Amino acid sequence: MTGLEIRGLALDLGGRRILDGVDVAVPAGQVTGLAGESGSGKTMTGLAVIGLAPAGSAVTGTISYDDGEVQVPDLLALRPGAMNRLRGRRIAMVFQDPTASLQPMLSIGSQLTDHMRHHLGLSRAAARTRAVELLERVRVPSPEAALQRYPHQFSGGQLQRIAIASAIACEPKVLIADEPTTALDVTVQAGVLRLLRELTDDLGLAVLLVTHDLGVMSAIADTVAVMRTGIVVEHGTRYQVIREPKTAYARELVESLPHTPPPGAGEESS
């Protein structure tokens, strides 16, 4: 399988077991949802994949990576330097708060082009051309002018689109999106979700979408894994988990959904 394969992932921190044998497949060309309430371990799973587990934590299990060109039997076994070379180039992450990945004192152009020049070895001119193309792709208005501006000059929705552009700049094959729409209003949220779905389909990305909101999952996920206290308690297709939940916990999450359609729901996702 091209994409990610997480098997038996366990994480201990400060004497507590945060993750306890997580098994999740994240195939290429699909959005795999990881749902659960706060503290369920879903964000920690994403951080472990990208090699950003908290300092002092003990992580075991295996996370295999295969994009058809590069195969890594276990990301957890990589030395820090090797993981650094994969992070951003082959595996990227979009955070809930886009300012977490954007430097406030650097222009958007500098941040996008520096990223590509470092990982892809592009010239300054080639990196700038690609930066404009990326901003066009994620539908940031006036991309040429946007390169000259700074993060504080954009709205929250535009910043998240820029953060997504930065994440896909070096053509990664795996994208981890950690609550990417939580801080956005409903209309902007729907646009960002549509963008993630389009990028998955167009680029063949393997996307791990981390969210507490099953409404978001119902909009774009192909499969959904439900987590509770560090364990995957249910895993199936979007339809199975949302329409026919097998566990009491998953049913509670579904029943907490608003009766109005979530952003993007009903749109074709495949």
Phi and psi in degrees as a GROMACS rama.xvg file:
@    title "Ramachandran Plot"
@    xaxis  label "Phi"
@    yaxis  label "Psi"
@TYPE xy
-81.7212  139.955  THR-2
125.792  -143.813  GLY-3
-116.028  147.908  LEU-4
-132.768  110.956  GLU-5
-100.578  124.204  ILE-6
-134.16  124.495  ARG-7
59.5584  33.1665  GLY-8
-70.9639  122.285  LEU-9
-128.931  143.76  ALA-10
-141.169  125.851  LEU-11
-113.768  135.383  ASP-12
-144.746  122.76  LEU-13
59.4132  36.3474  GLY-14
81.5813  3.27654  GLY-15
-115.133  142.508  ARG-16
-89.6164  112.451  ARG-17
-89.6062  -41.2432  ILE-18
-120.254  139.7  LEU-19
-135.679  76.5062  ASP-20
78.9038  47.8878  GLY-21
-74.9703  128.688  VAL-22
-120.372  117.546  ASP-23
-146.917  132.962  VAL-24
-101.667  135.087  ALA-25
-125.638  83.9177  VAL-26
-76.5756  155.326  PRO-27
-63.7728  144.61  ALA-28
78.8361  10.0235  GLY-29
-134.196  154.959  GLN-30
-100.557  117.006  VAL-31
-103.288  116.456  THR-32
-86.5757  140.514  GLY-33
-122.904  105.743  LEU-34
-113.584  156.307  ALA-35
160.76  163.209  GLY-36
-74.7096  171.76  GLU-37
-57.9186  132.966  SER-38
88.8857  3.79313  GLY-39
-77.0175  -17.513  SER-40
105.124  2.69174  GLY-41
-67.8799  -43.6677  LYS-42
-67.4768  -38.6735  THR-43
-62.8046  -33.2384  MET-44
-62.3445  -46.8012  THR-45
-61.736  -41.5742  GLY-46
-65.2489  -37.8053  LEU-47
-64.2277  -38.9211  ALA-48
-60.5567  -41.5242  VAL-49
-91.873  6.56351  ILE-50
77.7381  27.4744  GLY-51
-120.071  31.1529  LEU-52
-62.6907  149.794  ALA-53
-56.5861  147.07  PRO-54
-58.9644  137.655  ALA-55
88.9481  -3.16898  GLY-56
-84.605  152.105  SER-57
-110.269  118.72  ALA-58
-116.086  129.259  VAL-59
-131.519  172.81  THR-60
106.542  -165.841  GLY-61
-136.36  144.717  THR-62
-130.961  104.595  ILE-63
-93.1702  147.424  SER-64
-129.573  134.15  TYR-65
-150.858  116.86  ASP-66
-111.96  13.5017  ASP-67
87.606  -16.6726  GLY-68
-118.056  -42.9017  GLU-69
-118.816  131.341  VAL-70
-122.057  129.26  GLN-71
-126.011  111.855  VAL-72
-60.0987  -34.1412  PRO-73
-153.863  108.498  ASP-74
-61.4914  -31.0708  LEU-75
-67.1739  -20.2309  LEU-76
-89.5039  -5.27464  ALA-77
-72.3073  146.081  LEU-78
-70.6807  156.363  ARG-79
-53.4805  -40.5175  PRO-80
-62.8863  -42.0837  GLY-81
-66.9483  -38.0963  ALA-82
-67.0765  -37.7809  MET-83
-61.7784  -35.9112  ASN-84
-70.6046  -31.5079  ARG-85
-77.1004  -38.5892  LEU-86
-68.3622  124.816  ARG-87
93.4  -33.7929  GLY-88
-93.0598  -48.0645  ARG-89
-107.845  -31.0538  ARG-90
-129.211  128.689  ILE-91
-130.379  163.707  ALA-92
-136.684  139.842  MET-93
-113.278  127.084  VAL-94
-97.0473  163.534  PHE-95
-58.0317  -43.7752  GLN-96
-103.322  109.149  ASP-97
-61.9865  -22.5167  PRO-98
-68.8191  -14.9182  THR-99
-68.5073  -23.4426  ALA-100
-114.166  3.99284  SER-101
-120.572  131.604  LEU-102
-80.3957  124.508  GLN-103
-66.2996  -23.7822  PRO-104
-95.5364  0.409018  MET-105
-114.918  143.767  LEU-106
-65.5921  157.791  SER-107
-59.7963  -39.7007  ILE-108
-60.0186  -44.8439  GLY-109
-61.1317  -43.3219  SER-110
-67.5515  -41.1681  GLN-111
-69.6943  -44.6586  LEU-112
-73.4958  -37.6636  THR-113
-60.913  -40.8511  ASP-114
-59.1524  -47.3861  HIS-115
-73.9759  -35.9985  MET-116
-66.2423  -35.5648  ARG-117
-69.8708  -49.7299  HIS-118
-84.5559  -34.109  HIS-119
-105.969  -9.59946  LEU-120
69.3625  27.6403  GLY-121
-76.6738  152.876  LEU-122
-71.3059  165.785  SER-123
-58.5618  -44.3348  ARG-124
-66.6671  -42.9095  ALA-125
-66.039  -38.2875  ALA-126
-66.426  -38.6633  ALA-127
-66.0165  -42.6378  ARG-128
-59.5452  -44.4813  THR-129
-67.1189  -35.3707  ARG-130
-61.2546  -42.1546  ALA-131
-63.3249  -43.1816  VAL-132
-62.1757  -39.1973  GLU-133
-65.6342  -43.7978  LEU-134
-65.8765  -34.7843  LEU-135
-63.5442  -42.2452  GLU-136
-62.5982  -39.3608  ARG-137
-90.6596  6.40224  VAL-138
62.391  48.101  ARG-139
-87.2914  125.808  VAL-140
-61.2246  146.08  PRO-141
46.6784  65.1251  SER-142
-59.0827  -36.1991  PRO-143
-60.4156  -47.3936  GLU-144
-68.7917  -34.2363  ALA-145
-61.3186  -31.8085  ALA-146
-60.6368  -27.8438  LEU-147
-85.5323  -11.0286  GLN-148
-93.3127  170.934  ARG-149
-112.956  158.645  TYR-150
-50.5457  -38.7195  PRO-151
-68.196  -9.56663  HIS-152
-92.1315  6.29707  GLN-153
-118.59  154.567  PHE-154
-73.4327  168.738  SER-155
-61.0254  -41.4997  GLY-156
-66.4996  -40.2038  GLY-157
-66.5474  -38.1766  GLN-158
-62.7106  -39.6483  LEU-159
-66.8814  -36.548  GLN-160
-64.5132  -39.4277  ARG-161
-65.8839  -40.4222  ILE-162
-62.8637  -37.3759  ALA-163
-67.0889  -41.6471  ILE-164
-58.428  -42.8271  ALA-165
-64.0771  -39.455  SER-166
-65.8614  -36.3775  ALA-167
-95.3703  3.30134  ILE-168
-58.3042  -37.6836  ALA-169
-99.7665  21.607  CYS-170
56.0461  52.2114  GLU-171
-66.9583  160.128  PRO-172
-101.313  -17.5922  LYS-173
-124.504  131.509  VAL-174
-125.482  124.366  LEU-175
-103.428  120.413  ILE-176
-112.512  109.472  ALA-177
-99.2171  102.384  ASP-178
47.9509  52.7562  GLU-179
-70.8994  -10.8737  PRO-180
-120.612  3.19674  THR-181
-59.9973  -38.8823  THR-182
-86.8048  5.64078  ALA-183
-106.644  152.366  LEU-184
-73.1412  168.018  ASP-185
-59.3046  -43.299  VAL-186
-65.8061  -44.4938  THR-187
-67.0829  -37.822  VAL-188
-56.8804  -45.1576  GLN-189
-61.2236  -40.1752  ALA-190
-65.4402  -39.6736  GLY-191
-68.3273  -39.0804  VAL-192
-64.181  -42.4193  LEU-193
-60.894  -39.797  ARG-194
-62.2373  -45.4117  LEU-195
-61.7543  -39.3139  LEU-196
-65.869  -42.5216  ARG-197
-62.0323  -43.4255  GLU-198
-65.5037  -38.0588  LEU-199
-60.8449  -46.5417  THR-200
-70.7354  -43.232  ASP-201
-74.9596  -37.6597  ASP-202
-102.082  -6.21304  LEU-203
68.525  29.6619  GLY-204
-68.1526  149.856  LEU-205
-97.1403  110.298  ALA-206
-109.023  127.828  VAL-207
-105.364  107.454  LEU-208
-98.9143  111.81  LEU-209
-97.2076  123.348  VAL-210
-160.129  152.977  THR-211
-87.9896  -7.49993  HIS-212
-102.539  106.429  ASP-213
-67.4927  -19.1228  LEU-214
-63.3763  -40.0742  GLY-215
-63.725  -42.7728  VAL-216
-59.6116  -41.2549  MET-217
-66.6978  -18.0268  SER-218
-81.0501  -40.3621  ALA-219
-137.068  -13.1026  ILE-220
-74.49  145.033  ALA-221
-86.4687  -46.8161  ASP-222
-128.852  157.612  THR-223
-133.69  130.948  VAL-224
-110.569  128.594  ALA-225
-102.512  126.651  VAL-226
-110.259  147.247  MET-227
-148.901  128.906  ARG-228
45.5522  46.3133  THR-229
80.8626  8.60807  GLY-230
-126.564  140.068  ILE-231
-79.8872  113.692  VAL-232
-97.1741  -16.1611  VAL-233
-156.199  142.362  GLU-234
-151.073  125.917  HIS-235
-172.494  -171.197  GLY-236
-67.2415  161.98  THR-237
-54.5324  -44.8767  ARG-238
-61.6045  -46.918  TYR-239
-60.0619  -47.6844  GLN-240
-70.8363  -39.278  VAL-241
-86.6559  -36.0111  ILE-242
-92.6933  -29.9864  ARG-243
-134.964  57.3504  GLU-244
-61.6845  138.685  PRO-245
-93.7086  -25.9592  LYS-246
-104.403  153.623  THR-247
-61.9738  -37.9424  ALA-248
-64.6748  -45.2299  TYR-249
-63.0531  -38.2628  ALA-250
-62.2178  -40.0811  ARG-251
-61.4367  -42.3549  GLU-252
-63.7106  -42.6431  LEU-253
-65.3653  -42.4661  VAL-254
-67.4524  -20.5283  GLU-255
-81.9678  -6.44543  SER-256
-67.0847  144.62  LEU-257
-65.007  155.158  PRO-258
-77.0161  -18.6692  HIS-259
-77.9341  150.347  THR-260
-61.776  138.219  PRO-261
-69.7692  165.571  PRO-262
-57.57  126.817  PRO-263
83.2484  -6.80775  GLY-264
-64.0558  144.677  ALA-265
89.93  -12.2363  GLY-266
-80.726  149.428  GLU-267
-67.6266  127.589  GLU-268
-116  4.98099  SER-269
